[in-house]
């Protein structure tokens, strides 16, 4: 089997504003890239709406009620903060973004797919258990990790986050949870102000590697080779989820790192090496940031190209 792609047209109906960087054009660029001939073997699935029960694996009931009760209707919008704005199409989008990840977990853990990519929006890694922020309402990848444990019975799950911004929400969700490893590379001293190297979680299960603005691909590669990847392998997760933000690209307008599409391919290869060593190559990637459309398209091609090649190789070895 090849890579599974999870998406839904509803994710295009979240409209935070004409000039908002987290626009539907981002997802359209991703989908256009993945519908090109080189990706014709991908398996496409519609992202379902997630249930409240599964949202509650990460978010308390009060937060879920607060978010859903403030979803606008008609022509209105509602701003949870200056960055996190809901429109009439947002509720379906946020429920399907999270539901796409849980469906991907099902496909990988019970339906024979080696890996999956969730082409969904809005993103999620800034959403703390009880706070919507940073374009994010619910934490898609954190929900996927807990769903894998509570529904499929996994003991240990890892989340690797290479978005240029630190995933404060994912870190907050797992700070006191020894069963989940969180590893993040990100631009240091930058939004949202978390992710210092000394932030290691209550059980040493959090690894943060902030790098300075202007850092190139070799700095990120070194961070992974010398720090994040050895600790990930030592943790021995049964599933690896990726918060796949592509805003560390040198063309991205919202940050200051200098990666290119090939660097994202390298990161995917190295994460997949660990996955093959410890968890039968089971990887689920979830779209986070990336705000230059051409850079996003190129980076997703590189990332998903690796996922597809590794899934095909695994299938051929089993044949």
N, C-alpha and C positions, 0 to 999 in steps of 0.2 A: 504494500500500500504506500501511497505517496503522502505528502503533507495535506492535512485538513485545513481549510480556510473557513473561519466563522465570521459572518458579517450579516448586516440587515439594512435595508433601505431606511428604516426608522432612525438609524444613527446619523443620517444626513439631515434629519429634520430638527435637530438641536441647533438653534440659531441664537448665539449669544450676542450678536451685534454685527453690523456691517464691517466695522473696522477691527473686530476682535480677532486676534491671531489664531484662535482655536476654531477655525471655520470649517464648514462642510467641504471646502475645496481640498483640505488636507486628505480626507478620506477618499474623495474622488480621485486624487492623484495616486493614492495607494492602489485603489481598485483598478484604475487604468493600467498601472504597471503590471499587476498580477493577472490581468486578462490578456496580456501579450502572448504571442505564440510560444515563447520559451517556457511559459508556465501552464501550458495546456493540460498537463497531467495532474494538476492540483485537484483535490476533491473539495467541492464547495458545499457549505451547510448554512442554513439560516440560523441566526442567533435567536433563541427563545427568550421570553421574559423570565427573569429570575423570580423565585417565590420569596415572600417575606421571611419564611423560615430560614432560607439560605442567606439572605441579607443579614439576619441576626447572628450568623456565625462570626461576624466581625463587628457589626454596628448595633448598638443598643436600640431598643424599641423607640425611645424618645427621639433619637436622631432620625430614624427612618420616618417616623411620623412628621417630624419637623420638615424634612426635605420634601416628602410627598405632598404634605398639606400646603406647601408654598409653590407648587407647580402651577404656573398660570394657565389660563384659558383665554380664548378669544385673541385679542391683539396685544395683551399685556406681556410684560416681562417682569421677572423678580430677581434682584441682585442679592445673593447671599453674602457677597463682599464685592469689592471693586473689580475682581477678576472672574468671579464665578456667577454667571448670569444664566437664568433659566428662561426658556421661551415655551410656547404652547406644545412644541414637539419634544421637549426635553424629557418628560417622564418616560415615554416609551423608549427613548434612546438610552437613558441611564439603566433602565431595567434590562434592556437587551444587551448592553455592553457587558454588564456583570453576568447575565445569563449565557452570553457567548462563551465566557471563560469556563463556567461550570459545564456547559455542553462539551467544550474541548476536553475537559478532564475526563468526561465519560468516554469520549472517542478514543483517547489515548490509553486509559486504564482498563476499559472493558471491550472496546470494539476493534482493537487491533491496529490502530494508527500509531506510528512511532512518534509523531510530533504534530503540532498544530500552531497556526498563527491566527490570532484574533484581530481582525481588521475592524475595530470598533472605536467609537467615540461617544461621549466625552472620555478623556483619560481618567485615571483613578489614583495614582500613587501618592498624591498630596492629600487625599481625603483621609483624615484621621478617624478613629472610631466614632467620635462624636462631633466632628467639625467638617463641613464642606468648605473647600478652599482650593486655590490654585488651579482653577478650571475643572475641579474634580468634585463629585457629589458622593459617590460610593467607591470604595477601594476594590477595583475589579480583581487585581492580582492577589490581594490578601484574601478575598472571598474564595477565589479558586484554590488557594493553598489549604484553607480550613475545610472546604468542601471535599478535597481529596482525602483529608484525614477522617472527617466525620461520616462521609457517605461511602467512601471506598476503603476505609480502614487503614490508610497509610500511617506509619509511625512518624517519619521525618520527611519534611519537604523543604526545599530551598527556593529562595527568590533572589535572582541576580538582576540588578538595576543599572543599566548604563546610560540612562537619561542624563542630560547635562545638569538637571536640577536634582537635588537629593530628595528621595522619596520619604519625606517625614511621616506621611500617613502609614506607610508600610512598616517603617521602623516602630512607630508608636503601637501598632497592632501587635507586634511580636516582641516588644522589648522584654516582656516577662514570660516569654514562651520558648522554652528550651527545645521544643520539637520543631521549630522553624528557624532556618538560617537565612539571614538577610545580608547580602553583600552589595555595596554600592560604590561605583566610581562617579564622580560629579565635579563640577567646578566649585572650588572652595570659596567660602566667604561670599556667598551668592544666595539668591532666593532658594529656599525659604529660611535660610540662616541656620539650619541644622546640618548634621552630617560631619561633625568634626571627628578626627581620627580617634579621639578618646571616648567617643560614644560607642560602647561595645555591647550593650544589652546587659540585662541582669545576670545572664548565664554565659556571657562571652559569645553569644550567638549572632552578634551584629558586627560586621566589618565595614568600616567606612574608609575610603581612600579619596580625600579631596585633592584636586590638583589645581594649580593656579591658572588663571586666565592666560590664554596664549599657548597652552600646552598642546603639543602635537600628538600624533598617533603613537609614537614610540613611548611617550610617557604613560599613556593608558595601557599599552601592551605590557609595559614593565609592571604597572600596578597590578595587573591581573596575574602575570606569570609569577611574580614574587610574593604576592600577598593574598589576593582574593581566591584564585584557583586552588592553591594548595590547601587553604582552609575549607573551601567547598568540598574538595575531595575527601579530606579528613572527616568531615561531617557525615558523609555517606548518605545523602538523601535518597529517597525512593522515587522522587519526581523533582524536576527542576522547572520552575517558571521564570520567565524573563520579562521584566519591565523594559520593553524595547522602545526607548525614546531615542530619536535620531537628531535631536537638537544640539548635540555636541559636534555636528558637522560644521566645517569652517564657513559655510555660506549661511548658517542660520542667523536670523536677525535678533534673536532674543538672548544670545549668550556669547561667550568668547573663547571656546575651545576650537581646535583646528584639525579635527578628524576628517577623513574622507570616507567614501563608500567602502573602500577596500578594508579600512580599519574595522568597520562593523562586520564585514565578512570574517575577518580574522577573529574577532571576539566571539562570533557565533561558532566558528570551528572549534575554538578552545573550550568554550562551554560545553559543546557537544562531545568533545573528547572525554570530559569528566562524566557526562551523562552516560556514555557508552561504557565507561569503566565501572560505574556504581549503580546505575538504575535502568539498564537495558535501553539506553538512548531515549528515555521518555522526557520530552521537552515540550513545554507550552509557552509560546511567546505572545505577549499582549502589547498592542500599540499604546504608546504613551505620547511623548512630545515629538516635535519636528515641524518647523514652521516655514521653511523655504521649500516650495513645492517641488522644484527640480531636485534639490538635494534629498528631500524625503523620498521621492520616487526612486532615485538611484540607490539610496541606502536600503530601502525595503527590497529592491531587486537583489542586492548583495546578500542581505540577511535571509530572505526566504529562499533564495537560490541554494544557500548552504543547507537549510533545513530540508529542502526537497531532495538534494543530492544525497544527504545522509540517510534519509528515509528510504530512498531507492536502493542504496547500497545495503542497508539492513535487510530489506525485503529479498534482494538477490542472494544474500548469504543464507537466508532461511529456506530458499527455494531448492 
